[in-house]
Amino acid sequence: MYHPWRHARDLGITIEFVPGLRPRGTYAAGLIQIRAGLSQRERRVVLAHEIVHCERGDDGIACSRWHLQKRERAVHLTAARRLLPIEEIIAAQHEPDPAIALWVDDYTLALRMRHLDLHERRQLDLATDEWRIA
């Protein structure tokens, strides 16, 4: 299981909780700020997302709204792949609420599922078939 808190520590990133922060999270020069009051699942997802921005060296500037949305989607997909390896998705697929079981929000799980590669989709299909047979 990916641990964004441990990853942030290993990268030397400081995490700060800020009341009233307009976006859910932000990053700059080794500091990630997360809006205070988010649930534990939301904090985990936001931290993973902001770590990807830090690793990429993103500066928060985009030439257009379209570019900003494209970058945010790519960053969030990278975070989702870290948070949700296919083996964990398979293990949680029969939970009443897989997102809760996987410690992510619904959007992150849905994004990850929309972007499974062919090998991952095959693994999921095989696991589902095995479950039906058993």
C-alpha positions in Angstrom: 0.0 0.0 0.0 1.3 3.4 -0.9 1.8 5.7 2.1 1.8 9.4 0.9 2.7 10.6 4.5 5.8 8.4 4.5 6.6 9.4 0.9 6.4 13.1 1.9 8.6 12.5 4.9 11.2 10.7 2.7 11.2 13.6 0.2 11.7 16.1 3.1 8.3 17.8 2.4 6.6 19.7 5.3 2.9 19.3 5.6 0.7 22.1 7.0 -3.0 22.1 7.6 -4.6 25.5 6.8 -8.1 26.5 7.9 -10.1 28.0 5.0 -7.6 27.2 2.3 -9.6 27.7 -0.9 -8.2 24.7 -3.0 -8.0 21.4 -1.2 -4.2 21.5 -1.3 -1.3 23.5 -2.6 2.5 23.1 -2.9 5.6 25.3 -3.0 9.3 24.8 -2.2 9.1 21.7 0.0 5.8 22.7 1.6 2.4 21.1 1.0 -0.6 22.9 2.5 -3.8 21.0 2.9 -7.2 22.5 3.8 -8.0 21.7 7.4 -11.2 19.8 8.0 -10.9 17.3 5.2 -11.6 13.6 6.0 -8.7 11.2 6.3 -9.4 9.7 2.9 -9.5 13.2 1.3 -6.2 14.2 3.1 -4.6 11.1 1.8 -5.7 11.8 -1.8 -4.8 15.5 -1.7 -1.3 14.7 -0.3 -0.6 12.1 -3.0 -1.8 14.6 -5.6 0.4 17.4 -4.3 3.4 15.2 -4.0 3.2 14.5 -7.7 3.2 18.3 -8.4 6.3 18.6 -6.2 8.1 15.8 -8.0 7.3 17.3 -11.4 8.5 20.7 -10.3 5.2 22.3 -11.3 5.1 26.0 -10.7 1.3 26.4 -10.6 1.3 28.5 -13.8 -0.5 27.4 -16.9 -0.9 29.2 -20.2 -4.6 28.4 -20.4 -7.5 26.9 -18.4 -7.4 23.9 -20.8 -3.7 23.3 -20.0 -4.3 23.7 -16.3 -7.1 21.1 -16.4 -5.0 18.7 -18.5 -2.1 19.0 -16.1 -4.4 18.5 -13.1 -6.0 15.4 -14.6 -2.5 13.9 -15.4 -1.2 14.7 -11.9 -4.3 13.2 -10.3 -4.1 10.1 -12.5 -0.5 9.5 -11.4 -1.6 9.9 -7.8 -4.5 7.5 -8.4 -2.2 4.9 -9.8 0.1 5.1 -6.8 -2.8 5.0 -4.3 -4.7 2.2 -6.2 -2.5 -0.6 -7.5 -4.6 -3.2 -9.4 -4.1 -5.8 -6.8 -5.7 -3.6 -4.2 -8.6 -2.8 -6.5 -9.2 -6.5 -7.1 -9.1 -7.2 -3.4 -11.7 -4.5 -2.7 -14.1 -5.0 -5.7 -16.7 -6.8 -3.6 -16.7 -4.4 -0.7 -19.9 -2.5 -0.2 -18.0 0.8 -0.9 -14.7 0.1 -2.6 -13.5 3.7 -2.3 -13.9 3.6 1.5 -12.2 0.2 1.7 -9.3 1.6 -0.4 -9.0 4.9 1.5 -9.7 7.2 -1.4 -12.5 9.4 -2.6 -15.0 8.3 -5.3 -13.5 10.5 -7.9 -10.0 9.0 -7.5 -11.3 5.5 -7.8 -13.5 6.3 -10.8 -10.6 8.0 -12.6 -8.3 5.1 -11.9 -10.9 2.6 -13.2 -11.4 4.6 -16.4 -7.7 4.5 -17.1 -6.8 0.9 -16.5 -4.3 -0.4 -19.0 -5.0 -3.6 -21.0 -3.0 -5.8 -18.6 -4.8 -4.4 -15.6 -8.2 -4.7 -17.2 -7.4 -8.4 -18.0 -6.3 -9.0 -14.4 -9.6 -7.5 -13.1 -11.6 -9.5 -15.6 -9.9 -12.7 -14.6 -10.4 -12.0 -10.9 -14.1 -11.2 -11.5 -14.6 -14.5 -13.4 -12.9 -16.5 -10.6 -15.2 -14.9 -8.1 -18.3 -15.8 -10.1 -17.1 -19.4 -10.5 -16.4 -19.8 -6.7 
